[in-house]
Amino acid sequence: MTTPPDGLPVYRLLTGPDDAAFCHRVSEALKAGYRLHEGPAITFDGERVIVAQAVVWPGA
């Protein structure tokens, strides 16, 4: 497949609380064919840890 499925962009930034739901979202992107782009970014909003992970479509 030369383009991401379902009209998704070639670059995506997944963000959210550092929980199982976020990990599942990243895992689903990897299963769909995306690759991690660098390491995650992590911050604290005063109540919880918030993470961001960029994923890119191979060959983009």
C-alpha positions as CSV (number, residue, x, y, z in Angstrom):
1,M,0.0,0.0,0.0
2,T,1.5,3.3,-1.1
3,T,-0.8,5.6,0.9
4,P,-2.3,5.4,4.4
5,P,-5.6,3.7,4.7
6,D,-9.0,5.5,5.0
7,G,-7.6,8.8,3.7
8,L,-5.4,9.3,6.7
9,P,-2.5,11.8,6.4
10,V,1.1,10.5,6.0
11,Y,2.1,12.3,9.2
12,R,0.1,12.0,12.4
13,L,0.7,13.3,15.9
14,L,-1.0,11.2,18.5
15,T,-1.5,12.9,21.8
16,G,-3.3,12.2,25.1
17,P,-2.9,11.1,28.7
18,D,-0.3,8.4,29.3
19,D,-2.7,5.5,29.7
20,A,-3.7,2.2,28.1
21,A,-6.0,4.0,25.6
22,F,-3.1,6.1,24.2
23,C,-0.9,3.0,24.0
24,H,-3.6,1.2,22.0
25,R,-3.9,4.1,19.6
26,V,-0.2,4.1,18.9
27,S,-0.3,0.3,18.5
28,E,-3.2,0.5,16.1
29,A,-1.3,3.0,14.0
30,L,1.7,0.7,13.9
31,K,-0.5,-2.3,12.9
32,A,-1.9,-0.1,10.1
33,G,1.6,0.4,8.7
34,Y,2.8,3.6,10.2
35,R,6.3,3.9,11.7
36,L,7.4,5.8,14.8
37,H,9.1,9.1,14.1
38,E,11.6,9.8,16.8
39,G,10.8,9.4,20.5
40,P,7.7,10.5,22.4
41,A,7.3,13.9,24.0
42,I,6.1,13.9,27.6
43,T,4.7,16.7,29.8
44,F,2.7,17.1,33.0
45,D,-0.4,19.3,33.1
46,G,-0.6,19.5,36.9
47,E,-2.8,16.5,37.2
48,R,-1.6,13.8,34.7
49,V,1.2,12.9,32.4
50,I,0.4,13.8,28.7
51,V,2.3,12.2,25.9
52,A,2.7,12.8,22.2
53,Q,4.0,10.4,19.5
54,A,4.5,11.2,15.9
55,V,4.0,8.5,13.3
56,V,4.7,8.6,9.6
57,W,3.7,6.5,6.6
58,P,6.8,4.7,5.2
59,G,8.1,6.2,2.0
60,A,6.3,9.5,2.5
